């Protein structure tokens, strides 16, 4: 279905809804819950219970009592706000009881003017849910939720480990040890071996330089000069604590990798064929990727297409994609189109138009792990010599650096969605072909003139010759 056809069907559905008007009984068996840190306020239709609004404690016993009360009232769907992380237990308990839980964004649920109480919020949620005016927020399926939880925890551990490396580099600079100038990484094999030897009491630069890895490219003379510094006891004390903390985080990351491998193996998805072979440059691995998890093979099993063929798509983005969205079937079920997927990522403009005037046409400011991964992938495309690299440079030149990166991330997201939903391999010409709508929006070509003389220049020359002849 083309973009024009989708727009036509959307307008037709809007006209049909406008003819029918607002139906307050779209979901007659709807309830609303206002969730707080200490209590839960639930509201049901007035004809289901007396009183129609009840308050429960936030302990497990109160959540179970809330579930039993909703089932007695014949409730089929419940709307709750995504307030912090207080809603998670209530969501899981009600979902296991067979109730359709609608997790809605608090920004989209604005109360009526007047006093602001938990009872009013619960009743307002119930009325909006009954009228069908709410939209569900995305939450992965039950088998993907543990994967997302552990993957996010691992990302936090990696960020903390990076912070410890920065602090170690700060201490080494104060000690005037220029290890980061002669070695590529402070957390590399050579640098960590030298730091461990320094903490063990070794001060001789010759012996410390012998600990470097054979793949080190720096000259031995530079390494010897970089290892002469100030070894104060206070510096060594702080450096020892930072290294121990970094090693503990690395051990925790390794445990997370094992847990991720078990969770991924439990997801029931079968690949139609084995993963095709590809060059090493296409499927690179870096130090922050899970060590015990075959990311590219699991992504092939999840989606049935080789997404690593797309320029910029690597193992880091594939891991985030699998943990945040799930399998290809779940992606199709949760997002009806590429536009909806891009809107969820907040990489497309959010147009606000009133009275024929555009009030705002920028992307929403949200914190989104998958969108950040797409932006990071787009950032690595500016020096490529293919069509994707040309597109990246063109967007950055037209929109600016930041906006151009978002536009390229939007392009990557649409390509990934199309590949997963259609099952087709990546085709560069198909991805960058000019559509009829793009041709209609293209600016008109300028009129053709002489390649050597412009019209303004030609008229000036004619006038000069006329004046010269009259003067003669």
C-alpha positions, 0 to 999 in steps of 0.5 A, a space after each residue: 500500500 502506497 503512502 497516498 493510499 494509507 493517507 486516504 484510508 486514514 482520512 476515511 476512518 476519521 470521517 467515519 468516526 466523526 459521523 458516529 460521534 463519541 461513544 462512551 460505551 466503546 469498552 463497557 467493561 473498562 476500569 481505571 487505576 491511579 497508581 502511587 508508591 503506597 496505594 492504588 485507587 481503582 474506579 469501575 463503572 457506577 453500575 458494577 459496584 457500590 462504591 465504584 471507587 476503592 483504595 488498596 494498599 501497594 503491598 502484594 496483598 492489596 494488589 491481589 485484593 484489587 485483582 479479585 475485586 475487578 474480576 467480581 465486577 466483570 472488568 475486561 480492560 484496565 487503564 493504568 498510567 506508567 508512573 515510575 516503576 510502581 505499575 509493573 507488579 500490578 500490570 503483571 498480576 492483572 495480565 496473568 488474571 486474563 485482564 487486558 491492561 492498557 499502559 498509557 503515557 501520563 503525558 497523553 492523559 490530562 485531567 479536567 480543570 479543577 481539583 487534582 486528587 487520586 480519586 478524580 484521576 482514577 475516574 478520569 482514566 476509567 471514562 477515557 478507557 470506556 470511550 476508547 480514547 486511550 492508546 497503548 504504550 509498547 511493552 514487549 511480550 512476556 518472554 521478551 521482558 526478561 531479556 530486556 530487563 537483563 540487557 538494560 542492566 548490562 548496559 548500565 554495568 557497561 556505563 559504570 565500567 566506562 566511568 571507572 576507566 575514566 577515573 583510572 585515566 584521571 589518576 594516571 594523569 595525576 601520576 604523570 604516567 602517560 599510559 593512554 598515549 602509548 596504548 589504545 585503551 586503559 582497559 586493554 591487556 597491556 595497560 592493565 598488566 602494567 597497572 597491576 604490576 605498579 600496584 604490586 610494587 614494580 617501578 622499573 620502566 624496563 620491566 614494566 615495558 616488558 609486560 606489553 602485548 606483542 601487538 603493541 605498535 608504540 615504540 619501546 622508547 616512548 613506552 619507557 618515557 611514559 612509565 616514569 612518574 610520581 608514585 605517591 601512596 595516595 595515588 596508588 590507593 585510589 588507583 587500586 580501588 578503581 581497578 578492583 571496582 572495574 574488575 568486579 564490574 567486568 565479572 558482573 558483565 560476564 555473568 549477565 552474558 551467560 544469563 542472556 544466552 539462557 534467555 535467548 535460547 528459551 525464546 521459541 523461534 525457528 530460523 528457516 535456513 542457517 545464517 549465510 556467510 559474510 565477510 569479517 568486516 560485515 560482522 565485527 565484534 567489539 568489547 562491549 558486545 555480549 561475549 557468550 551470545 552469537 548476536 548475528 545468529 540470534 538476530 537471523 533466528 529472530 527476524 529471518 533476514 540478515 540485517 547486518 548487510 545494511 550499512 551501519 547495522 552492527 551487533 550492538 544495535 541488533 542486541 538492543 533491537 531484539 531486547 526492546 522489540 522482540 521477534 519479527 512476528 511481535 514487531 508486526 503485531 505491535 507496529 502496523 506500519 513503518 510510520 508507527 515504528 518511526 513515531 515510537 522511536 521519535 525519529 520522525 517529525 511530530 507535526 502540530 498544525 492548527 488553522 493551516 499554520 504549522 506550530 511545531 515540526 520537530 521530533 519528540 524529546 524522549 529517552 529511547 535506547 533503540 533510537 539512541 542505537 539507530 542514531 549511533 549507527 547513523 553517526 558512523 555512515 558519514 565516510 562511507 562511499 555507498 548510497 547510504 554515505 551519500 545520503 548521510 552527507 546530504 542530510 547533514 549538509 541540508 539540515 545540520 549535523 544533529 538533524 541530519 543524524 536523526 534523518 539518517 536514523 529514520 531512514 535506517 529504522 524504515 529499512 529495518 522495518 521493511 526488511 523484517 516485515 517483507 522478509 526481503 534482503 537489503 537492496 541498495 537501489 530499492 532503498 534509495 529509489 525515487 518514488 512518485 511522491 518524491 518526484 512531485 515534491 522536487 523543486 522545478 529545474 532552472 531554465 537552461 541558459 548559455 553555458 558561457 554567458 549568463 542572460 544578465 551578462 549578455 544584456 550588459 555586453 549588448 548595452 556597452 556595444 551600443 553606447 560605444 557605437 553611438 559615441 563614435 
